[in-house]
């Protein structure tokens, strides 16, 4: 499958991060946006550049642009602006860097909230409105935001409205010992990156998106997703629960991940693997200090266990591939 080829090509540059690469490709196939949170130097920018080089557009590699977010950045530095042209005595639109296929919003939490909000329409509607005119972006448009931990000096917390536009948040993390040794031996950022050639096309990715929308999801799985999201809204440990947009993002990501794993139906393995990446960054604990990840995991385990014990799902009870030793999902005919 072309997603395997893409992940393998990315793994030549980003070593020891197979699960992260799988979820990056999942975000691309699902049509979402990705937030990478980690310390500088862990390969976030390299990952975005490599992805752009490996997918071919209609006239060559995808258009990749990078915005370095700083406190003095202005909204029109991102979206573009109307400029008066004295030769023609009229205004013409100078497009901003968002007019690309893959946009790297580097250190997005170093810009002010006003600038961060300039991406809201772009990420949600895939369009830019300037001077009363609306301009569409490419259908494949993907934002990869990078974020420094908020304990670092000079950062602004991303507002929840902004975080809710990101389908997933992933920590890239440090490589393990063997992966780090291979980085020292090969220096993939300098020696391998320049030689990367496209392994897939824009049209193939869009075709995968269409196929992902047809991946079967059993009614039991829809009920599990609903139960988990409603539990986040009533749990006293959380100040805010997950939005309906979060539910749609979770469902889209599950379909895309199942397709990447060569199945035409969604299982609870996808739900288990995606709960934290899709939901945790949208939630705030009541103390506003603790991480929401343990709460999300506990809610997911509790809800799935309760649903599985209440009756057999489409795949029946037994040794499933997901949480709590059972499975909630099977194929369209009920066979897992």
C-alpha positions as CSV (number, residue, x, y, z in Angstrom):
1,X,0.0,0.0,0.0
2,X,1.2,3.5,-0.8
3,X,1.0,4.6,2.8
4,X,3.6,1.9,3.7
5,X,6.0,3.2,1.1
6,X,5.4,6.8,2.4
7,X,6.1,5.7,6.0
8,X,9.2,3.8,5.1
9,X,10.5,6.8,3.2
10,X,9.9,9.1,6.2
11,X,11.6,6.5,8.4
12,X,14.8,7.0,6.5
13,X,15.0,10.5,7.9
14,X,13.1,10.3,11.2
15,X,14.6,7.4,13.0
16,X,12.9,5.3,15.7
17,X,9.5,7.0,15.5
18,X,7.4,4.5,13.6
19,X,4.2,5.1,15.6
20,X,4.5,8.9,15.2
21,X,5.0,8.5,11.4
22,X,1.9,6.2,11.2
23,X,-0.2,8.9,12.9
24,X,1.3,11.7,10.7
25,X,0.2,9.7,7.6
26,X,-3.1,9.1,9.3
27,X,-3.7,12.8,9.8
28,X,-2.8,13.4,6.1
29,X,-5.2,10.7,4.9
30,X,-7.9,11.9,7.2
31,X,-7.6,15.5,6.0
32,X,-6.7,17.0,9.4
33,X,-4.0,19.1,10.9
34,X,-1.2,18.1,13.2
35,X,0.4,19.7,16.3
36,X,3.9,18.5,17.3
37,X,4.8,19.4,20.8
38,X,8.4,18.9,22.0
39,X,11.7,20.6,22.7
40,X,13.8,22.2,19.9
41,X,16.0,19.9,17.9
42,X,13.9,16.8,18.0
43,X,13.2,16.8,14.2
44,X,9.8,18.5,13.9
45,X,10.8,20.8,11.0
46,X,12.7,18.0,9.3
47,X,9.6,15.8,9.5
48,X,7.4,18.4,7.8
49,X,10.0,19.1,5.0
50,X,10.4,15.4,4.3
51,X,6.7,14.8,3.9
52,X,6.5,17.6,1.4
53,X,9.3,16.2,-0.6
54,X,7.8,12.7,-0.7
55,X,4.4,13.7,-2.2
56,X,4.3,15.0,-5.8
57,X,2.0,17.7,-6.9
58,X,0.8,18.3,-10.5
59,X,4.0,20.2,-11.4
60,X,6.5,18.7,-9.0
61,X,6.9,18.3,-5.3
62,X,4.2,19.8,-3.0
63,X,4.5,23.5,-2.2
64,X,6.0,23.6,1.3
65,X,6.2,26.9,3.2
66,X,7.4,27.6,6.7
67,X,6.3,30.4,9.0
68,X,8.6,31.2,12.0
69,X,6.1,32.5,14.6
70,X,7.5,35.4,16.7
71,X,5.9,38.0,18.9
72,X,6.1,40.7,16.2
73,X,4.4,38.6,13.6
74,X,1.1,40.2,12.2
75,X,-2.0,38.4,10.8
76,X,-1.4,39.5,7.2
77,X,2.1,38.0,7.4
78,X,0.3,34.7,7.3
79,X,-2.8,35.2,5.2
80,X,-1.6,37.8,2.7
81,X,-2.7,41.4,2.1
82,X,-4.1,43.7,-0.6
83,X,-1.3,46.0,-1.9
84,X,-2.0,49.1,-4.0
85,X,-0.4,48.9,-7.5
86,X,0.2,52.4,-8.8
87,X,0.9,51.2,-12.3
88,X,-2.7,49.8,-12.7
89,X,-4.3,52.1,-10.0
90,X,-5.8,49.2,-8.2
91,X,-5.2,46.9,-5.3
92,X,-3.8,43.4,-6.0
93,X,-3.6,40.6,-3.6
94,X,-0.2,39.5,-2.4
95,X,-0.7,35.9,-1.1
96,X,0.7,34.9,2.2
97,X,2.6,31.6,3.0
98,X,-0.7,29.8,3.8
99,X,-1.1,29.3,0.1
100,X,0.7,26.1,0.0
101,X,0.1,22.3,0.3
102,X,2.0,21.8,3.5
103,X,2.4,24.7,5.9
104,X,4.8,24.5,8.8
105,X,3.7,26.8,11.6
106,X,7.0,26.7,13.5
107,X,6.9,27.5,17.3
108,X,3.3,28.6,16.9
109,X,2.9,29.4,20.6
110,X,5.6,32.1,20.3
111,X,3.2,34.4,18.5
112,X,0.4,36.5,20.1
113,X,-3.1,35.1,20.3
114,X,-4.3,37.6,17.6
115,X,-1.8,36.1,15.1
116,X,-2.6,32.5,16.2
117,X,-6.3,33.2,15.5
118,X,-5.5,34.2,11.9
119,X,-5.1,30.5,11.2
120,X,-8.6,29.6,12.5
121,X,-10.4,30.2,9.2
122,X,-7.6,28.8,7.2
123,X,-7.5,25.5,9.1
124,X,-11.2,25.0,9.4
125,X,-12.5,26.3,6.1
126,X,-9.4,26.0,4.0
127,X,-9.9,29.5,2.7
128,X,-8.6,33.1,3.3
129,X,-10.8,36.2,3.4
130,X,-9.1,39.5,2.8
131,X,-10.6,42.7,1.6
132,X,-14.0,41.2,1.2
133,X,-12.7,38.5,-1.2
134,X,-12.5,34.8,-0.3
135,X,-9.8,32.6,-1.8
136,X,-9.7,28.9,-1.5
137,X,-6.7,26.8,-0.6
138,X,-5.6,23.5,-2.2
139,X,-7.7,20.5,-1.2
140,X,-4.6,18.8,0.2
141,X,-3.8,21.7,2.6
142,X,-2.1,20.5,5.8
143,X,-0.9,22.5,8.7
144,X,1.9,21.0,10.9
145,X,2.2,23.2,13.9
146,X,5.2,22.9,16.3
147,X,4.9,24.0,19.8
148,X,7.4,24.5,22.6
149,X,6.4,23.4,26.1
150,X,4.7,26.2,27.9
151,X,7.4,26.1,30.6
152,X,9.8,27.7,28.1
153,X,10.2,31.5,28.2
154,X,8.3,33.7,25.7
155,X,5.4,31.4,24.9
156,X,1.7,32.0,24.7
157,X,-0.8,29.2,25.5
158,X,-2.8,28.3,22.4
159,X,-6.5,29.1,22.9
160,X,-8.9,26.2,22.9
161,X,-10.5,27.3,19.7
162,X,-7.1,27.0,18.0
163,X,-6.3,23.7,19.6
164,X,-9.6,22.3,18.5
165,X,-8.7,22.8,14.9
166,X,-5.7,20.4,15.2
167,X,-6.9,16.8,14.7
168,X,-4.0,15.4,16.7
169,X,-1.2,16.5,19.0
170,X,1.9,14.3,19.1
171,X,5.1,14.5,21.1
172,X,8.0,13.6,18.9
173,X,10.3,12.8,21.8
174,X,14.0,11.9,21.9
175,X,15.1,8.9,19.9
176,X,16.1,5.7,21.6
177,X,19.8,4.7,21.9
178,X,20.0,2.7,18.6
179,X,18.1,5.3,16.6
180,X,20.3,8.1,18.0
181,X,23.4,6.1,17.0
182,X,22.0,5.7,13.5
183,X,21.4,9.5,13.3
184,X,25.1,10.1,14.2
185,X,26.3,7.6,11.7
186,X,24.1,8.7,8.7
187,X,23.2,12.4,9.5
188,X,19.9,11.9,7.6
189,X,19.0,15.5,7.7
190,X,22.0,16.4,5.5
191,X,22.8,13.2,3.6
192,X,19.4,11.7,2.9
193,X,16.9,14.6,2.9
194,X,18.4,16.2,-0.3
195,X,18.0,13.0,-2.2
196,X,14.4,12.2,-1.3
197,X,12.2,11.8,-4.3
198,X,8.4,11.6,-4.4
199,X,6.9,8.2,-3.6
200,X,3.3,9.1,-4.1
201,X,1.2,11.9,-5.6
202,X,-1.4,14.4,-4.5
203,X,-4.1,12.6,-6.5
204,X,-3.3,9.3,-4.7
205,X,-3.6,10.9,-1.3
206,X,-6.9,12.5,-2.2
207,X,-8.1,9.1,-3.5
208,X,-7.1,7.5,-0.1
209,X,-9.2,10.2,1.6
210,X,-12.2,9.2,-0.4
211,X,-11.6,5.6,0.4
212,X,-11.2,6.3,4.1
213,X,-14.7,7.9,4.2
214,X,-16.2,4.5,3.1
215,X,-14.5,2.5,5.9
216,X,-17.2,0.7,7.9
217,X,-18.0,1.8,11.4
218,X,-20.3,-0.3,13.5
219,X,-23.1,1.3,15.6
220,X,-21.4,0.0,18.7
221,X,-18.3,1.9,17.9
222,X,-20.3,5.1,17.3
223,X,-21.9,4.6,20.7
224,X,-18.5,4.1,22.3
225,X,-17.2,7.3,20.8
226,X,-20.3,9.2,22.0
227,X,-20.0,7.7,25.5
228,X,-16.4,8.7,25.9
229,X,-16.9,12.3,24.8
230,X,-19.9,12.7,27.0
231,X,-17.9,11.3,29.9
232,X,-15.2,14.0,29.4
233,X,-18.0,16.6,29.8
234,X,-19.2,15.3,33.1
235,X,-15.9,14.2,34.7
236,X,-15.2,16.5,37.6
237,X,-11.5,16.2,37.0
238,X,-11.9,18.1,33.8
239,X,-12.8,21.8,33.4
240,X,-13.8,21.4,29.8
241,X,-15.0,18.4,27.9
242,X,-14.4,17.4,24.2
243,X,-16.5,19.2,21.5
244,X,-18.6,17.6,18.7
245,X,-15.7,18.6,16.4
246,X,-13.4,16.3,18.4
247,X,-15.8,13.4,17.8
248,X,-15.8,14.0,14.1
249,X,-12.0,14.3,14.1
250,X,-11.7,11.1,16.1
251,X,-14.0,9.2,13.7
252,X,-12.2,10.5,10.6
253,X,-8.8,9.5,12.1
254,X,-10.0,6.0,13.1
255,X,-11.3,5.4,9.5
256,X,-8.0,6.6,8.0
257,X,-5.9,4.5,10.4
258,X,-8.0,1.4,9.7
259,X,-7.4,1.9,6.0
260,X,-3.7,2.3,6.5
261,X,-3.7,-0.9,8.5
262,X,-5.4,-2.6,5.4
263,X,-8.8,-3.1,6.9
264,X,-12.2,-1.9,5.6
265,X,-13.7,-1.6,9.1
266,X,-12.8,0.2,12.3
267,X,-11.9,-1.8,15.4
268,X,-11.3,-0.8,19.0
269,X,-7.6,-0.9,18.4
270,X,-7.9,2.3,16.4
271,X,-10.0,3.9,19.1
272,X,-7.5,2.9,21.8
273,X,-4.5,4.2,19.7
274,X,-6.2,7.6,18.9
275,X,-7.9,8.6,22.1
276,X,-5.0,10.5,23.6
277,X,-3.6,12.0,20.3
278,X,-7.0,13.3,19.3
279,X,-8.6,14.3,22.6
280,X,-6.0,15.1,25.2
281,X,-4.9,18.5,23.8
282,X,-8.5,19.7,23.7
283,X,-9.2,19.1,27.4
284,X,-8.2,21.1,30.6
285,X,-8.1,19.6,34.0
286,X,-10.0,21.3,36.8
287,X,-6.7,22.5,38.4
288,X,-5.3,23.7,35.0
289,X,-2.0,22.3,36.0
290,X,-2.2,18.5,35.6
291,X,-2.0,16.8,32.2
292,X,-5.3,15.5,30.8
293,X,-3.7,12.3,29.3
294,X,-4.2,10.0,32.3
295,X,-7.8,11.1,32.6
296,X,-8.5,10.4,28.9
297,X,-6.9,7.0,29.2
298,X,-9.0,6.1,32.3
299,X,-12.2,7.3,30.8
300,X,-11.5,5.3,27.6
301,X,-10.8,2.1,29.5
302,X,-13.8,2.5,31.7
303,X,-16.3,3.3,29.0
304,X,-15.0,0.5,26.6
305,X,-15.0,-2.1,29.4
306,X,-18.6,-1.2,30.4
307,X,-19.8,-1.3,26.8
308,X,-18.1,-4.6,26.1
309,X,-19.5,-6.2,29.3
310,X,-23.0,-5.0,28.5
311,X,-23.3,-7.3,25.4
312,X,-21.5,-8.7,22.4
313,X,-20.5,-6.2,19.8
314,X,-20.5,-6.8,16.1
315,X,-17.3,-8.9,16.4
316,X,-18.5,-10.8,19.5
317,X,-16.7,-11.3,22.8
318,X,-13.4,-12.9,23.2
319,X,-9.8,-12.2,22.4
320,X,-10.1,-9.0,20.4
321,X,-7.4,-6.6,19.3
322,X,-8.3,-3.6,21.5
323,X,-9.1,-2.6,25.0
324,X,-10.3,-4.8,27.9
325,X,-9.7,-8.1,26.0
326,X,-12.7,-7.7,23.7
327,X,-13.8,-6.0,20.5
328,X,-16.6,-3.6,19.6
329,X,-16.2,-3.8,15.9
330,X,-16.4,-6.1,12.9
331,X,-16.8,-5.8,9.2
332,X,-20.0,-4.9,7.5
333,X,-21.2,-8.4,7.8
334,X,-20.3,-8.6,11.5
335,X,-17.1,-10.7,10.9
336,X,-14.0,-9.1,12.4
